[in-house]
């Protein structure tokens, strides 16, 4: 279980995150939904330890990880631009986080995303949808205790998105991964997530299931944003 | 909550301490010595300072002017036109520029030019033509041809187009080339020392004479201060000018330059052949006259040291200097590209300082300052350290753009996948900058092999390098010594050229930024 308490992040003088508090239960998929520039990506980066908070804490199963370096947190993050290593093959990318020689984990992860046998392919030769799936496989292969996806389908065209939403949900559900998915797309959030957290201007406005949010909006903006 | 990241402190501190002790501290000692212990009232001293300062400035201005005149035809040809053999001409014109200064000096001695102002100026022109041709023609190619066509439709003759449109538009690159050539010739050491005899001395040469021959360290230090002021002034002007003129005019995007026809074609090829032909003469004479002296390198036992030892020393020093420069340069570049804020930017600028300082000042600084805290002045490690200091700015400039082009998310991704910072560097940064690092290593090697200014101060007869041995051979009477100097020069030139060609192959294969 992930617990975030009063997490604040500033860049220079500007406050990007303002006292964010969140909880994600084991096996739950939380969607973080909000307009662009609302601090969603920064939230994931702060949880991963890439961005250092000025205040607040990140706690996993009662252990405070706020001062733990990124590489020791075992939190997986799929980056918005995928951040695939250009000098490594598909297999090299997916295998990066697993012990050397553990070919089974690589094969498994590629099978989950439907890219069996892609190990030797070069990153440059992949289509957009294939890159998305390699990035997902790379994130899942080390079996992180928390899976974070930043706009996982953002860069893809609509047909592909509709297909991959289903695949991604099935995959996360089957594995029972505790997950946070950042998106600006309401339909995507609805299809993928158990519960939503609405963000605006670096703060969380309201959390709850979509029907709850629509039934009891905390402020008019919520209804407006959820359309 | 901000924690100090000791790993990063270490990454920044190692090159900072290295530069601080081997570069900044010696310079401060020179400044102190030059400003405090000098008895400016001593007889004839002021006259001497003025004479040397004046000659240094005058020969630099003359050399720059003559270089522009000599470079004009080829610059016009490769800047304005596209023709067969153009890129080959550009490569060939660069050859003199990459030759070590002692090789250029020896080549002009082989021509029979020695102990004269003419020889110094000719050697400077020979060395620097490539700077003007490459800098100016690159900008010429980027000019929007429609600007020239517009002038033509308004009734301007070709000469008027050149004078009223092309040259004004080329001003930034003309100024850049002029500053660079001025700087190189103002700080010229090897060429002047070899070709100037006793009558002509630049500040650099005079520093060397006062310090090494006459042991007048305070006077040498004062000269070094004068020299630093001159160089800093030139660099300041250059950066100010670049700043003011960095706004670019409309750039040529898709139009390729015209192919010359008829009489223009003849003029273009004449410019190419005459320029390259003139540049080839000193090299050809050196090679031809060196034939017959190679055997002596193996058989002669010299009072000034064995040629084979010098070759071995040069190679060993080059390898050590490359290792040091690469280590320090990569650490510094890693720090600058990963950390943000004032300290990082300040460090970035400080890393360029050795570039603006003459090698002679570096060598002299070692002699003055490095007796503390342990006396390093007799240590052979000083030679590769001095070479590394000269090479570090080049390493940083070559590696930094590639490092900066690496998406930081690649490093973040590696961290989220469990890689420790050192592993991130090893598995992400290192492979992605590998090619640039190899190019930087090649440059460091070339710099070390040809370095003469600093080495002249600190190399002992037992640690002679090829350049210092060539200089000693040239100082001795007799055709046997001179023959060996020429043979060693050719060997050094070949070594340098082979490495440069290797670098070029790597560069050609580069796919640009990832």
Interface residues (C-beta under 8 A of the other chain):
Chain A: X45 X48 X49 X50 X52 X53 X54 X55 X66 X67 X69 X70 X71 X72 X73 X74 X75 X76 X77 X79 X81 X83 X85 X86 X87 X96 X97 X138 X139 X142 X144
Chain B: X1 X2 X3 X407 X409 X410 X412 X413 X414 X415 X416 X417 X418 X419 X420 X421 X423 X424 X427 X428 X431 X432 X514
